[in-house]
C-alpha cells in the first residue's frame, strides 16, 4: 500500500511563503491612518492667566486678542478716530447741494473726529452775501446748515435793520467763533455743546459800511437784571437813610427832653427859694394863655407843608439807544431761524455776545 506523504510538505511550504509575503507587505507598505486623523482638529488651548502673558516665538504673528491689557499708547496707535470715507463723501455732497446758488465764500475742511466731537464735512466760512458782502472776522469753522441759516438771517433781518436805523449795511461780523470740542460753559459734567458739532456760532459785534461798529457788550444797554438790581440797591439805600434820620431825630428829642427836665428842676428850686415867686409865675401863665396867637400867612403854611424831595431818585430804565434797538431787533429775528438764540438777557456769560445754534427742538426754539 502506497502512502501519500509528499503533498503535505509542499502545502506547508506554500503556506509559509504566503505568511512571509503578508508580513513583508505589512512592513513595507504604509498603514491606512484612522478616519479622525484625516481631518485633524486642534485641541482647545486655555487662555493664559493675566499674570502670565503668552510667549510668542520670534517671527510668529501676534494673536488677535490677549489676556493682557494693551497699553494706551498701542491702543491709540491701532485705533484711528476718523469718519468712514463714504460718510465724508456723502456729507460733502449734501453740503454742496445745500449751498448751491447761495452767495457764500467758504473752504471745505478735513473731517473732524475727536470722540463725540466733530463732523464729516466742516467748512471754513469767510463771507456771505454779495451786495453787500458780509465778511466774518475771523473766518469761522461751522457746518453747511449753519452757513445757509446765517445767509438767510443776514438777508431777512440783519441788513434791513441796519439800513432802517443807520442808513448803512453790515459788512463785517466781528469776533465770531464756531467749532470747539467742549461741553456747555466748559463744565466737565455738563452735556456736549453744539460748538463741538460745529453747529453753533458766537458773535461779538457788527461792523457797518459807514465805519460804525456795534458791540453786543456796550450796545445792548442795561438788561432786566441790571434794572432790577439797581432798583434793589436804591431801595436799600433809602431805607438805610430813613433809619439814620429816625435815629438822629430820636436822639435830638431825648436830648431836648433831658435839657427841659434840668431847666424845670432849676426853676422849681429858684421858685421855692424866693417867697411869693410861685404866685407871680402863675399869674404870668394865666395872662399868656388868654393872649391870642397871631396866625401865619396861608402861603407860608403851604410852603412848609410841602415835603422835601428825596436826595436820590430810584433807578429807572434808560431809554434804549439806536444800537440797543438794532441789537434787540436782529436778536428777535434770529429766533425764527435758529433753534437756540441767547444774548445779554440770558445770563452773564452771554453778556458780550450772541449765541446761535441749530439744535433740533420740539415746537418753538429757545430765545433769551
PyMOL commands that set and color helices and strands:
alter all, ss='L'
color gray80, all
select helices_A, chain A and resi 6-28+35-38+72-78+85-99+144-166+184-186+194-197+216-219+224-273+277-290+298-305+322-334+348-350
alter helices_A, ss='H'
color red, helices_A
select strands_A, chain A and resi 104-108+112-114+117-119+123-128+134-142+170-174+200-203+205-208+213-215+340-342+354-357+366-367
alter strands_A, ss='S'
color yellow, strands_A
deselect
rebuild
show_as cartoon
